Amino acid sequence: MSATEILTELRRLSPSERLKVVEAALRDIEQDISQPASSEPAAARARRLAAAAQALLPDYAANGELTVFTALDAEEFHAQR
């Protein structure tokens, strides 16, 4: 159903019924907005993370300490708020 069709159908309702529909729609939108940024299903996320861990396994196996990132240690770090 298109937005135009929805609005046409809404006009057929009484003002109190329209208000109930709009309030319910707003609650749904608020819930969608408050969801975590990732709407990725948990199983898909777990598979993606497992694949990333597998890809890094050779680095950890070759050298238990990943020192490549220590080049950044001399830089100052300030968290953004």
Buried (B, 14 or more C-beta within 10 A) or exposed (E): EEEEEEEEEEEEEEEEEEEEEEEEEEEEEEEEEEEEEEEEEEEEEEEEEEEEEEEEEEEEEEEEEEEEEEEEEEEEEEEEE
